[in-house]
Amino acid sequence: MDFKKINIKKVKKISYWVALGFLLVVLIFVLFPLLPIDNNYSLKM
């Protein structure tokens, strides 16, 4: 039982971090094309 609980916790943590990373990547891909329009000057600097 202990090993199963530990494995489930590890899998849940890993899947949670993978989901967070995937969401961050999606947000970056969605926002990056929009950012240069607003922050053209800051990117050139």
C-alpha positions as a printed Julia matrix, in Angstrom:
45×3 Matrix{Float64}:
  0.0    0.0     0.0
  2.78   2.42    0.9
  4.61   1.9    -2.39
  1.4    2.36   -4.36
  0.58   5.59   -2.5
  4.1    6.94   -3.1
  3.94   6.05   -6.8
  0.52   7.7    -7.19
  1.8   10.85   -5.46
  4.88  10.95   -7.71
  2.79  10.41  -10.85
  0.34  13.11   -9.77
  3.19  15.57   -9.11
  4.87  14.75  -12.44
  1.6   15.03  -14.39
  0.84  18.32  -12.58
  4.24  19.78  -13.52
  3.9   18.52  -17.12
  0.48  20.18  -17.36
  1.88  23.43  -15.94
  4.82  23.35  -18.35
  2.5   22.67  -21.29
  0.25  25.58  -20.28
  3.27  27.87  -19.95
  4.55  26.86  -23.4
  1.1   27.47  -24.91
  0.87  30.88  -23.22
  4.36  31.81  -24.47
  3.52  30.75  -28.04
  0.22  32.69  -27.89
  1.66  35.84  -26.28
  5.06  36.12  -28.02
  3.59  37.18  -31.42
  1.6   39.88  -29.58
  4.46  41.16  -27.39
  6.68  42.74  -30.13
  3.76  44.95  -31.22
  3.58  46.55  -27.75
  7.24  46.24  -26.71
  9.07  46.99  -29.98
 11.17  49.74  -28.41
 12.13  47.71  -25.32
 13.18  44.75  -27.53
 15.35  47.02  -29.71
 16.96  48.55  -26.62
